[in-house]
Amino acid sequence: MQRYIPNTGEQQEEMLRDIGVSSIEELFADIPESIRLKRDLDLPEALSEMELVRHLKELSGRNASTDEYACFLGAGAYDHYIPSVIQHLVRRQEFYTAYTPYQPEISQGTLQAIFEYQTMICSLTGMDVSNASMYDGATAVAEAAAMACRSTGRAGIIVAKTVHPQSCEVLRTYSRYTGRSITEWDHKDGRLDLAGLERLLSDDTAAVIVQSPNFFGLIEDLGNLSDMVHENGSLLIVSCNPISLAMLKPPGDLGADIAVGEGQPLGNPLSFGGPYLGFMAAKEKFMRKMPGRIVGETRDRQGRRGYVLTIQTREQHIRREKATSNICSNHSLNALAAAMYLSALGKSGLEKVAALCCRKARYTYDELLKTGAFSPAFTGPFFNEFAVRYHGDIDRLNEKLLEHRIIGGYPLERDYPELKGVWLVAVTEKQTRKEIDDFVERAGSL
Amino acid sequence: MIQKEKALIFEISRPGRFACSLPECDVPQKDLSELIPGELLRDSPPDLPEVSEVDLVRHYTRLSQRNYGVDAGFYPLGSCTMKYNPKVNEDMACLSGFANVHPYQDEKAVQGCLELLWKTDRLLSEITGMERFTFQPAAGAHGEMTGLMIIKAWHESRGDHARTKIIIPDSAHGTNPASAAIAGFNVVEVKSDENGLVNLHELEKAIDGETAGLMLTNPNTLGLFEKHIPEIARMIHEAGGLLYYDGANMNAIMGVSRPGDMGFDVIHLNLHKTFSTPHGGGGPGAGPVGVVKELVPFLPAPTVEYDGQRYYADYTRPLSIGRVRSFHGNFTVVVKAYAYILTMGAKGLRQVSETAVLNANYVLAKLRDLYHLPYDRHCMHEVVFSAENQKKQGVSALDIAKRLLDYGFHPPTIYFPLIVKEALMIEPTETESKETLDSFIKAMEDISGEAKQDPELVKGAPYSTVVSRLDEAMAARKPKVRYMPMSE
């Protein structure tokens, strides 16, 4: 017996009798002898619950947690405070033990929550339609590129070098066998170089992908980029940090056709990289080209308002190889957490978080420069993250900081060899002035 | 009390309310326009809800009461393996040393995370007979895409660029052909034979010098074991192709037979099915991909390695197909699967599959006289009936599914696999007791009776849910996909 398997031996016997066989073994008769496993699986002895908890606590204890370390690391995943209420609600079994809402009559909870999520994402991004979520920000970028190619009938993608390197990598993998060509667009002083784009655009350009705030933390001035892109018959895809959208002009107002991004900052823990969620929103005319689930409002037989998965003829279970994407399971629970987070903070709270991040990042930047050990890497405005040049060895610096229970910044050299010595530092509302001062003092004195 | 209609959070919003508490700014309160040029700032804040914490808690609590999860009851959704999700595993995934770890932290500061990934790789490799796993794929379909790209990359590394076709049986999941398309393959469909298995004759005709591989679910979506798999594997391999295993139905065979021993070269597992991690109302799942030795160099980079002293991420993999997701995939989902495997052990996992198969056959035996059984033989972990008998009375599989809601059950998967008319695909899983199965069987018997005596009753179902049948055609025709206040 196993605590997750309720049938007793006696019940099993009864069931076998009703089936008309004498042993469970007989039910497996179709499996040829030659491919049977003739031994037990070689796995560790089963653990009791107490032993399991002890083992996993021991394993988790070998990681530095942002509960106990001050975290100045971002680069696409951010250490924000998650209000207690979120975990209580998102861990309600009715939400997390349900399947995809295929039976809308008993899934109105998930469906309405996702409808609300879609509305909030549209508000943040200034777009008309949002899907129910993608796996993460990187796959959302790749899916947006595929969507642009479908919409324009073209195959060329231009991607700014300041888009998250992992998004670019995933974009390349997704494009590997689908005949899409990826062209990198270099930056100038860490931001977009509009003059440089002119030379890259062609009649095969399906989309131009940019990120703001970009990977270096800088806020892009998208000015007349969308005019340039649209005049070429191409689409503009903008990837963004959802928290920054409490303050910054949304992609929709800047002429973007598709907005995507990593939704982790909205109420989802860092979790060593996942599960997060990708959000994707677009202008109305692209609705039927979108990948993934979309929830829509409708009426029941009595005329009551209700919600269903809609425009499903785009999807794999109906269109098979002609579907807009192969995505089936998405990241519904993470989208739910994001919606709860946005509701908990609300209009004023999200603005406040954004302002705290922005002011604290600026304070940290100014203080780091004062130490004399750092110099500006770029000159543009930033939101919650910035790059500084260090006059020493960054790996050693991070190592020393770790000894003092500080998680230091990201060495940009990892992805940009030309940026040797450049350190990407993120600050959120979680870091107190005391932690910042301590960080600056230690970083400046090593 | 559950209201019939539930207000949207925007409709209960009142200006000035909020449900968060933030510290005062403790650094110089510079004016934001000093920090960021005005033309980059938005004109008005996004229109987010304004609710108190009490409003928030009640709103989502009430929404949750309009949902049905495994904790509430039986969920025999075929091909989805809706088994019980152990509570302690949820706690383990929430441990601060897992949940609050940044993916870019120095390797020294994440040895526990890397060790867990490495060890889970070893466990899954043993369970499936594979050499190595990657945890980047976020879901089953994502795993399929990854695995197929690996197949493509392997052919190309051998200078063989003619391999453009993937063979997929007509009983396959819709994601199979959709994933093949993203990996740049053309899909060749093979028909099933009269026994519900891959038609070997058709398969032989489909195989040629352009065959890159075959995708197969085994047991297949009819719940039947593809017993000719050794022969199928030989045919594909002799033609120079590779075999892909869709692990959606792995719950049937753990400890009994391993895909690697059957001849499969690439496999994805759905941790949110077989390995008990919750489905979250539509994800997050995890779709780790395992491969045989020859294909290891093609796995997405980085892989997690161990040199006997420390665990590390290995980025120097020149043959890798590249990254398919950021970081290491859905890490805390992997934590839950790891906890599950350690809890069950080898004997426990075998017992899982044995009981899953027993439970499905029990439902088969009890309902076969009332519901048409298109393939009349023992099944594995799921059984596919057809509502053809009931259809003669005007009652469809959809009607039966809706009526089951009134009996308090989640319905089976319906209209899938596509090769069975009016399909009712029932997967009980091992975590259900005989008592639960008996009450479900009784409900199915009652509904069959109702279909005869009062078909209109069944066709009007459900009656007990917060909404009745919803107009899906209207939703798709005039899509309303976000809330807009009346004034807009």
Chai-1 contact restraints between the chains, C-beta under 6 A:
chainA,res_idxA,chainB,res_idxB,connection_type,confidence,min_distance_angstrom,max_distance_angstrom,comment,restraint_id
A,Q2,B,G348,contact,1.0,0.0,6.0,A-B,restraint_1
A,Q2,B,Q351,contact,1.0,0.0,6.0,A-B,restraint_2
A,Y4,B,Y84,contact,1.0,0.0,6.0,A-B,restraint_3
A,Y4,B,T431,contact,1.0,0.0,6.0,A-B,restraint_4
A,I5,B,T355,contact,1.0,0.0,6.0,A-B,restraint_5
A,I5,B,E430,contact,1.0,0.0,6.0,A-B,restraint_6
A,P6,B,S433,contact,1.0,0.0,6.0,A-B,restraint_7
A,N7,B,S433,contact,1.0,0.0,6.0,A-B,restraint_8
A,N7,B,K434,contact,1.0,0.0,6.0,A-B,restraint_9
A,Q11,B,K434,contact,1.0,0.0,6.0,A-B,restraint_10
A,M15,B,L358,contact,1.0,0.0,6.0,A-B,restraint_11
A,M15,B,Y362,contact,1.0,0.0,6.0,A-B,restraint_12
A,D18,B,A365,contact,1.0,0.0,6.0,A-B,restraint_13
A,I19,B,N361,contact,1.0,0.0,6.0,A-B,restraint_14
A,I19,B,A365,contact,1.0,0.0,6.0,A-B,restraint_15
A,I24,B,E354,contact,1.0,0.0,6.0,A-B,restraint_16
A,I24,B,L358,contact,1.0,0.0,6.0,A-B,restraint_17
A,L27,B,V357,contact,1.0,0.0,6.0,A-B,restraint_18
A,L27,B,N361,contact,1.0,0.0,6.0,A-B,restraint_19
A,L27,B,H378,contact,1.0,0.0,6.0,A-B,restraint_20
A,F28,B,V256,contact,1.0,0.0,6.0,A-B,restraint_21
A,D30,B,F225,contact,1.0,0.0,6.0,A-B,restraint_22
A,D30,B,K227,contact,1.0,0.0,6.0,A-B,restraint_23
A,I31,B,F225,contact,1.0,0.0,6.0,A-B,restraint_24
A,I31,B,S257,contact,1.0,0.0,6.0,A-B,restraint_25
A,P32,B,K227,contact,1.0,0.0,6.0,A-B,restraint_26
A,S34,B,P230,contact,1.0,0.0,6.0,A-B,restraint_27
A,I35,B,S257,contact,1.0,0.0,6.0,A-B,restraint_28
A,I35,B,D261,contact,1.0,0.0,6.0,A-B,restraint_29
A,I35,B,M262,contact,1.0,0.0,6.0,A-B,restraint_30
A,R36,B,S257,contact,1.0,0.0,6.0,A-B,restraint_31
A,L37,B,S257,contact,1.0,0.0,6.0,A-B,restraint_32
A,L37,B,R258,contact,1.0,0.0,6.0,A-B,restraint_33
A,D40,B,A346,contact,1.0,0.0,6.0,A-B,restraint_34
A,L41,B,E126,contact,1.0,0.0,6.0,A-B,restraint_35
A,L41,B,G255,contact,1.0,0.0,6.0,A-B,restraint_36
A,L41,B,A346,contact,1.0,0.0,6.0,A-B,restraint_37
A,D42,B,E126,contact,1.0,0.0,6.0,A-B,restraint_38
A,L43,B,G345,contact,1.0,0.0,6.0,A-B,restraint_39
A,L43,B,A346,contact,1.0,0.0,6.0,A-B,restraint_40
A,E45,B,G345,contact,1.0,0.0,6.0,A-B,restraint_41
A,A46,B,G345,contact,1.0,0.0,6.0,A-B,restraint_42
A,A46,B,G348,contact,1.0,0.0,6.0,A-B,restraint_43
A,L47,B,L342,contact,1.0,0.0,6.0,A-B,restraint_44
A,E49,B,V88,contact,1.0,0.0,6.0,A-B,restraint_45
A,L52,B,A339,contact,1.0,0.0,6.0,A-B,restraint_46
A,L52,B,L342,contact,1.0,0.0,6.0,A-B,restraint_47
A,L52,B,T343,contact,1.0,0.0,6.0,A-B,restraint_48
A,L56,B,M92,contact,1.0,0.0,6.0,A-B,restraint_49
A,L59,B,G112,contact,1.0,0.0,6.0,A-B,restraint_50
A,L59,B,L116,contact,1.0,0.0,6.0,A-B,restraint_51
A,S60,B,L95,contact,1.0,0.0,6.0,A-B,restraint_52
A,S60,B,G97,contact,1.0,0.0,6.0,A-B,restraint_53
A,S60,B,F98,contact,1.0,0.0,6.0,A-B,restraint_54
A,S60,B,G112,contact,1.0,0.0,6.0,A-B,restraint_55
A,G61,B,G97,contact,1.0,0.0,6.0,A-B,restraint_56
A,R62,B,Q111,contact,1.0,0.0,6.0,A-B,restraint_57
A,R62,B,G112,contact,1.0,0.0,6.0,A-B,restraint_58
A,N63,B,G97,contact,1.0,0.0,6.0,A-B,restraint_59
A,N63,B,V101,contact,1.0,0.0,6.0,A-B,restraint_60
A,N63,B,V110,contact,1.0,0.0,6.0,A-B,restraint_61
A,N63,B,G112,contact,1.0,0.0,6.0,A-B,restraint_62
A,N63,B,C113,contact,1.0,0.0,6.0,A-B,restraint_63
A,A64,B,A109,contact,1.0,0.0,6.0,A-B,restraint_64
A,S65,B,S96,contact,1.0,0.0,6.0,A-B,restraint_65
A,S65,B,G97,contact,1.0,0.0,6.0,A-B,restraint_66
A,S65,B,N100,contact,1.0,0.0,6.0,A-B,restraint_67
A,S65,B,V101,contact,1.0,0.0,6.0,A-B,restraint_68
A,T66,B,N100,contact,1.0,0.0,6.0,A-B,restraint_69
A,D67,B,S96,contact,1.0,0.0,6.0,A-B,restraint_70
A,D67,B,N100,contact,1.0,0.0,6.0,A-B,restraint_71
A,L73,B,H102,contact,1.0,0.0,6.0,A-B,restraint_72
A,L73,B,Y104,contact,1.0,0.0,6.0,A-B,restraint_73
A,A75,B,Y104,contact,1.0,0.0,6.0,A-B,restraint_74
A,A77,B,P103,contact,1.0,0.0,6.0,A-B,restraint_75
A,P83,B,C20,contact,1.0,0.0,6.0,A-B,restraint_76
A,V85,B,E53,contact,1.0,0.0,6.0,A-B,restraint_77
A,L89,B,Y60,contact,1.0,0.0,6.0,A-B,restraint_78
A,R92,B,S64,contact,1.0,0.0,6.0,A-B,restraint_79
A,Q93,B,G69,contact,1.0,0.0,6.0,A-B,restraint_80
A,Q93,B,D71,contact,1.0,0.0,6.0,A-B,restraint_81
A,E94,B,S64,contact,1.0,0.0,6.0,A-B,restraint_82
A,E94,B,N67,contact,1.0,0.0,6.0,A-B,restraint_83
A,E94,B,G69,contact,1.0,0.0,6.0,A-B,restraint_84
A,F95,B,S64,contact,1.0,0.0,6.0,A-B,restraint_85
A,F95,B,G281,contact,1.0,0.0,6.0,A-B,restraint_86
A,Y96,B,P278,contact,1.0,0.0,6.0,A-B,restraint_87
A,Y96,B,G280,contact,1.0,0.0,6.0,A-B,restraint_88
A,T97,B,G69,contact,1.0,0.0,6.0,A-B,restraint_89
A,T97,B,V70,contact,1.0,0.0,6.0,A-B,restraint_90
A,T97,B,D71,contact,1.0,0.0,6.0,A-B,restraint_91
A,T97,B,N85,contact,1.0,0.0,6.0,A-B,restraint_92
A,T97,B,P278,contact,1.0,0.0,6.0,A-B,restraint_93
A,A98,B,N67,contact,1.0,0.0,6.0,A-B,restraint_94
A,A98,B,G69,contact,1.0,0.0,6.0,A-B,restraint_95
A,A98,B,G281,contact,1.0,0.0,6.0,A-B,restraint_96
A,Y99,B,L77,contact,1.0,0.0,6.0,A-B,restraint_97
A,Y99,B,C80,contact,1.0,0.0,6.0,A-B,restraint_98
A,Y99,B,M82,contact,1.0,0.0,6.0,A-B,restraint_99
A,Y99,B,H279,contact,1.0,0.0,6.0,A-B,restraint_100
A,T100,B,G282,contact,1.0,0.0,6.0,A-B,restraint_101
A,P104,B,L470,contact,1.0,0.0,6.0,A-B,restraint_102
A,E105,B,L405,contact,1.0,0.0,6.0,A-B,restraint_103
A,E105,B,P462,contact,1.0,0.0,6.0,A-B,restraint_104
A,E105,B,T465,contact,1.0,0.0,6.0,A-B,restraint_105
A,E105,B,V467,contact,1.0,0.0,6.0,A-B,restraint_106
A,I106,B,Y68,contact,1.0,0.0,6.0,A-B,restraint_107
A,I106,B,L405,contact,1.0,0.0,6.0,A-B,restraint_108
A,I106,B,T465,contact,1.0,0.0,6.0,A-B,restraint_109
A,S107,B,N67,contact,1.0,0.0,6.0,A-B,restraint_110
A,Q108,B,R66,contact,1.0,0.0,6.0,A-B,restraint_111
A,Q108,B,V466,contact,1.0,0.0,6.0,A-B,restraint_112
A,G109,B,L63,contact,1.0,0.0,6.0,A-B,restraint_113
A,G109,B,S64,contact,1.0,0.0,6.0,A-B,restraint_114
A,G109,B,R66,contact,1.0,0.0,6.0,A-B,restraint_115
A,G109,B,N67,contact,1.0,0.0,6.0,A-B,restraint_116
A,T110,B,N67,contact,1.0,0.0,6.0,A-B,restraint_117
A,T110,B,G281,contact,1.0,0.0,6.0,A-B,restraint_118
A,Q112,B,L63,contact,1.0,0.0,6.0,A-B,restraint_119
A,A113,B,L63,contact,1.0,0.0,6.0,A-B,restraint_120
A,E116,B,I9,contact,1.0,0.0,6.0,A-B,restraint_121
A,Q118,B,V481,contact,1.0,0.0,6.0,A-B,restraint_122
A,Q118,B,R482,contact,1.0,0.0,6.0,A-B,restraint_123
A,T119,B,R482,contact,1.0,0.0,6.0,A-B,restraint_124
A,T119,B,Y483,contact,1.0,0.0,6.0,A-B,restraint_125
A,C122,B,R482,contact,1.0,0.0,6.0,A-B,restraint_126
A,S123,B,P46,contact,1.0,0.0,6.0,A-B,restraint_127
A,S123,B,D47,contact,1.0,0.0,6.0,A-B,restraint_128
A,L124,B,P46,contact,1.0,0.0,6.0,A-B,restraint_129
A,V129,B,V481,contact,1.0,0.0,6.0,A-B,restraint_130
A,Y135,B,A138,contact,1.0,0.0,6.0,A-B,restraint_131
A,D136,B,R325,contact,1.0,0.0,6.0,A-B,restraint_132
A,D136,B,S326,contact,1.0,0.0,6.0,A-B,restraint_133
A,A138,B,S326,contact,1.0,0.0,6.0,A-B,restraint_134
A,Q166,B,S326,contact,1.0,0.0,6.0,A-B,restraint_135
A,E169,B,G322,contact,1.0,0.0,6.0,A-B,restraint_136
A,E169,B,R323,contact,1.0,0.0,6.0,A-B,restraint_137
A,V170,B,R323,contact,1.0,0.0,6.0,A-B,restraint_138
A,R172,B,G322,contact,1.0,0.0,6.0,A-B,restraint_139
A,T173,B,G322,contact,1.0,0.0,6.0,A-B,restraint_140
A,T173,B,R323,contact,1.0,0.0,6.0,A-B,restraint_141
A,T173,B,V324,contact,1.0,0.0,6.0,A-B,restraint_142
A,Y177,B,K152,contact,1.0,0.0,6.0,A-B,restraint_143
A,Y177,B,A183,contact,1.0,0.0,6.0,A-B,restraint_144
A,Y177,B,G184,contact,1.0,0.0,6.0,A-B,restraint_145
A,T178,B,G184,contact,1.0,0.0,6.0,A-B,restraint_146
A,I219,B,L40,contact,1.0,0.0,6.0,A-B,restraint_147
A,M247,B,L41,contact,1.0,0.0,6.0,A-B,restraint_148
A,L248,B,L40,contact,1.0,0.0,6.0,A-B,restraint_149
A,K249,B,L40,contact,1.0,0.0,6.0,A-B,restraint_150
A,K249,B,R42,contact,1.0,0.0,6.0,A-B,restraint_151
A,P269,B,A99,contact,1.0,0.0,6.0,A-B,restraint_152
A,P269,B,N100,contact,1.0,0.0,6.0,A-B,restraint_153
A,L270,B,N100,contact,1.0,0.0,6.0,A-B,restraint_154
A,L270,B,V101,contact,1.0,0.0,6.0,A-B,restraint_155
A,L270,B,H102,contact,1.0,0.0,6.0,A-B,restraint_156
A,S271,B,A99,contact,1.0,0.0,6.0,A-B,restraint_157
A,S271,B,F331,contact,1.0,0.0,6.0,A-B,restraint_158
A,S271,B,T332,contact,1.0,0.0,6.0,A-B,restraint_159
A,F272,B,V101,contact,1.0,0.0,6.0,A-B,restraint_160
A,F272,B,P103,contact,1.0,0.0,6.0,A-B,restraint_161
A,F272,B,C113,contact,1.0,0.0,6.0,A-B,restraint_162
A,F272,B,F331,contact,1.0,0.0,6.0,A-B,restraint_163
A,G273,B,P103,contact,1.0,0.0,6.0,A-B,restraint_164
A,G273,B,F327,contact,1.0,0.0,6.0,A-B,restraint_165
A,G273,B,H328,contact,1.0,0.0,6.0,A-B,restraint_166
A,G273,B,F331,contact,1.0,0.0,6.0,A-B,restraint_167
A,G274,B,G329,contact,1.0,0.0,6.0,A-B,restraint_168
A,G274,B,N330,contact,1.0,0.0,6.0,A-B,restraint_169
A,G274,B,F331,contact,1.0,0.0,6.0,A-B,restraint_170
A,P275,B,P284,contact,1.0,0.0,6.0,A-B,restraint_171
A,P275,B,N330,contact,1.0,0.0,6.0,A-B,restraint_172
A,I294,B,V481,contact,1.0,0.0,6.0,A-B,restraint_173
A,G296,B,A475,contact,1.0,0.0,6.0,A-B,restraint_174
A,G296,B,P479,contact,1.0,0.0,6.0,A-B,restraint_175
A,G296,B,K480,contact,1.0,0.0,6.0,A-B,restraint_176
A,G296,B,V481,contact,1.0,0.0,6.0,A-B,restraint_177
A,E297,B,K480,contact,1.0,0.0,6.0,A-B,restraint_178
A,T298,B,L470,contact,1.0,0.0,6.0,A-B,restraint_179
A,T298,B,D471,contact,1.0,0.0,6.0,A-B,restraint_180
A,T298,B,M474,contact,1.0,0.0,6.0,A-B,restraint_181
A,T298,B,A475,contact,1.0,0.0,6.0,A-B,restraint_182
A,R299,B,D471,contact,1.0,0.0,6.0,A-B,restraint_183
A,D300,B,V467,contact,1.0,0.0,6.0,A-B,restraint_184
A,D300,B,S468,contact,1.0,0.0,6.0,A-B,restraint_185
A,D300,B,L470,contact,1.0,0.0,6.0,A-B,restraint_186
A,R301,B,S468,contact,1.0,0.0,6.0,A-B,restraint_187
A,R301,B,R469,contact,1.0,0.0,6.0,A-B,restraint_188
A,Q302,B,S468,contact,1.0,0.0,6.0,A-B,restraint_189
A,R304,B,K4,contact,1.0,0.0,6.0,A-B,restraint_190
A,R304,B,E5,contact,1.0,0.0,6.0,A-B,restraint_191
A,R304,B,V467,contact,1.0,0.0,6.0,A-B,restraint_192
A,R305,B,E5,contact,1.0,0.0,6.0,A-B,restraint_193
A,G306,B,V467,contact,1.0,0.0,6.0,A-B,restraint_194
A,G306,B,L470,contact,1.0,0.0,6.0,A-B,restraint_195
A,V308,B,L470,contact,1.0,0.0,6.0,A-B,restraint_196
A,V308,B,E472,contact,1.0,0.0,6.0,A-B,restraint_197
A,V308,B,A475,contact,1.0,0.0,6.0,A-B,restraint_198
A,T310,B,A475,contact,1.0,0.0,6.0,A-B,restraint_199
A,T310,B,A476,contact,1.0,0.0,6.0,A-B,restraint_200
A,T310,B,P479,contact,1.0,0.0,6.0,A-B,restraint_201
A,I311,B,A476,contact,1.0,0.0,6.0,A-B,restraint_202
A,I311,B,P479,contact,1.0,0.0,6.0,A-B,restraint_203
A,Q316,B,G174,contact,1.0,0.0,6.0,A-B,restraint_204
A,Q316,B,T175,contact,1.0,0.0,6.0,A-B,restraint_205
A,Q316,B,A178,contact,1.0,0.0,6.0,A-B,restraint_206
A,H317,B,G174,contact,1.0,0.0,6.0,A-B,restraint_207
A,R320,B,G174,contact,1.0,0.0,6.0,A-B,restraint_208
A,R320,B,P177,contact,1.0,0.0,6.0,A-B,restraint_209
A,R320,B,A178,contact,1.0,0.0,6.0,A-B,restraint_210
A,E321,B,P177,contact,1.0,0.0,6.0,A-B,restraint_211
A,E321,B,A178,contact,1.0,0.0,6.0,A-B,restraint_212
A,E321,B,A181,contact,1.0,0.0,6.0,A-B,restraint_213
A,E321,B,V187,contact,1.0,0.0,6.0,A-B,restraint_214
A,A323,B,A178,contact,1.0,0.0,6.0,A-B,restraint_215
A,N326,B,A141,contact,1.0,0.0,6.0,A-B,restraint_216
A,N326,B,M145,contact,1.0,0.0,6.0,A-B,restraint_217
A,N326,B,T175,contact,1.0,0.0,6.0,A-B,restraint_218
A,N326,B,A178,contact,1.0,0.0,6.0,A-B,restraint_219
A,N326,B,S179,contact,1.0,0.0,6.0,A-B,restraint_220
A,N326,B,I182,contact,1.0,0.0,6.0,A-B,restraint_221
A,I327,B,A141,contact,1.0,0.0,6.0,A-B,restraint_222
A,C328,B,A141,contact,1.0,0.0,6.0,A-B,restraint_223
A,C328,B,T175,contact,1.0,0.0,6.0,A-B,restraint_224
A,S329,B,A139,contact,1.0,0.0,6.0,A-B,restraint_225
A,S329,B,G283,contact,1.0,0.0,6.0,A-B,restraint_226
A,S329,B,G285,contact,1.0,0.0,6.0,A-B,restraint_227
A,N330,B,G282,contact,1.0,0.0,6.0,A-B,restraint_228
A,N330,B,G283,contact,1.0,0.0,6.0,A-B,restraint_229
A,H331,B,G283,contact,1.0,0.0,6.0,A-B,restraint_230
A,H331,B,P284,contact,1.0,0.0,6.0,A-B,restraint_231
A,S332,B,G280,contact,1.0,0.0,6.0,A-B,restraint_232
A,S332,B,G281,contact,1.0,0.0,6.0,A-B,restraint_233
A,S332,B,G282,contact,1.0,0.0,6.0,A-B,restraint_234
A,S332,B,G283,contact,1.0,0.0,6.0,A-B,restraint_235
A,L333,B,G280,contact,1.0,0.0,6.0,A-B,restraint_236
A,L342,B,L48,contact,1.0,0.0,6.0,A-B,restraint_237
A,S343,B,I9,contact,1.0,0.0,6.0,A-B,restraint_238
A,S343,B,P49,contact,1.0,0.0,6.0,A-B,restraint_239
A,S343,B,L56,contact,1.0,0.0,6.0,A-B,restraint_240
A,A344,B,A19,contact,1.0,0.0,6.0,A-B,restraint_241
A,A344,B,C20,contact,1.0,0.0,6.0,A-B,restraint_242
A,A344,B,L56,contact,1.0,0.0,6.0,A-B,restraint_243
A,L345,B,C20,contact,1.0,0.0,6.0,A-B,restraint_244
A,G346,B,F18,contact,1.0,0.0,6.0,A-B,restraint_245
A,G346,B,L48,contact,1.0,0.0,6.0,A-B,restraint_246
A,G346,B,P49,contact,1.0,0.0,6.0,A-B,restraint_247
A,G346,B,E50,contact,1.0,0.0,6.0,A-B,restraint_248
A,K347,B,P45,contact,1.0,0.0,6.0,A-B,restraint_249
A,K347,B,L48,contact,1.0,0.0,6.0,A-B,restraint_250
A,K347,B,E50,contact,1.0,0.0,6.0,A-B,restraint_251
A,S348,B,F18,contact,1.0,0.0,6.0,A-B,restraint_252
A,G349,B,F18,contact,1.0,0.0,6.0,A-B,restraint_253
A,G349,B,C20,contact,1.0,0.0,6.0,A-B,restraint_254
A,E351,B,P45,contact,1.0,0.0,6.0,A-B,restraint_255
A,K352,B,L22,contact,1.0,0.0,6.0,A-B,restraint_256
A,L356,B,C25,contact,1.0,0.0,6.0,A-B,restraint_257
A,C358,B,L35,contact,1.0,0.0,6.0,A-B,restraint_258
A,R359,B,C25,contact,1.0,0.0,6.0,A-B,restraint_259
A,R359,B,V27,contact,1.0,0.0,6.0,A-B,restraint_260
A,K360,B,V27,contact,1.0,0.0,6.0,A-B,restraint_261
A,R362,B,L35,contact,1.0,0.0,6.0,A-B,restraint_262
A,Y363,B,V27,contact,1.0,0.0,6.0,A-B,restraint_263
A,P381,B,I36,contact,1.0,0.0,6.0,A-B,restraint_264
A,I407,B,Q105,contact,1.0,0.0,6.0,A-B,restraint_265
A,Y410,B,Y104,contact,1.0,0.0,6.0,A-B,restraint_266
A,R433,B,D26,contact,1.0,0.0,6.0,A-B,restraint_267
A,R433,B,V27,contact,1.0,0.0,6.0,A-B,restraint_268
